[in-house]
């Protein structure tokens, strides 16, 4: 994996003003995957949006890790169901146009 695709956790802690343990707890809960290179923790850049959502859940709603896990998985399920609904609507529209 290229290091250009990774962001140091230390930099994120400074930027978002959170403790390193926040990322450690997210990793232990299975919500994110940390990459360790030479004793330095990194996160993949495509997870930044998810991490920001989790931080908002933690700070704004004051959810603990279990609460973040539940809400985040429910939000992902809603997104998945919305995608399926859009695909079904598009298929239905194709059949309606043929009539």
N, C-alpha and C positions, 0 to 999 in steps of 0.2 A: 504494500500500500504506500502510495506516495505521501510524503509528509505535507505536501501542499494541500491535501485533502483533510488534514487534521489540524485541530486548534488545541493549544495547550490549555489544560484546565486552570492553571495558574492565571493565565490571561483572562479567562472567562470570570474567574473569581473577582479579579480587580474590576473588570468592566461592569459586571452585574452586581457587585458589592455583596457577594455571598461567600459563605465558608466553603472550603474544599470538601468538608464532610457532606455537604448537600449533594455533590456529585457522587461521592462514595455511596451514600444511601440510595440514590437513584440507581446506581449500578447494582448494588446488592439486592434491590427490589426487582431487578430485571427490566427496568424501564429504559436504560441506556447501556451501551457497551463502551467501556473505557479501553483504550489501547495504551499499553505501557511500553515505552521505548526508553531505554537507559534510565530507569527509575523516574521517568517523567510521565504523567498521565495526560492523555490526549482524548479528544472526542472527534468523531467524523463531522465534517461541516454540514452534511445533510441532516444532522440531528439538532441543529441549533434552534430551528423553529419549534420542535417538540420540547426542547429544554426550556425555551422561553414560556411556552404554555404551562409547563409544570411549575416554573417559578411563580407565575401569576396565580396558579391554583394554591400554591403554598403561602404566598404573601397576602394576596387579596382575600382569599377565603379561609386562610389559616388552616389548611388541611395538612394532616400528617402524611407520611409516606404511603400508608395503606389507603388513605382517602385519595391521594393523588393517583395511585395505581387504579383504583376503581373508576374514578371520574375520567382519567385519560383513556382507559380501555373503552368506556362507554362512548366517549367522544369519537374514538376511532371506529367503533361499531356504527355509530350514526353516519359518519362519513362514508363508510363502506355501503350501508343500506341506501344512502342517497345516490351513490354511484350506480348501484344496481337498479334503483328506481329510474334514473335517467336513461340507462341502457334499455330498460323495458319500455319506457315511453318512446324512445327512438325506434325500436323495433315495431311497436304498435303503429307509429306514424307511417312507417314504410308500408304496412299492410293497409292502412286507411287510404294512403295515396294511390294504391293499386285499384281501389274500388271505384 
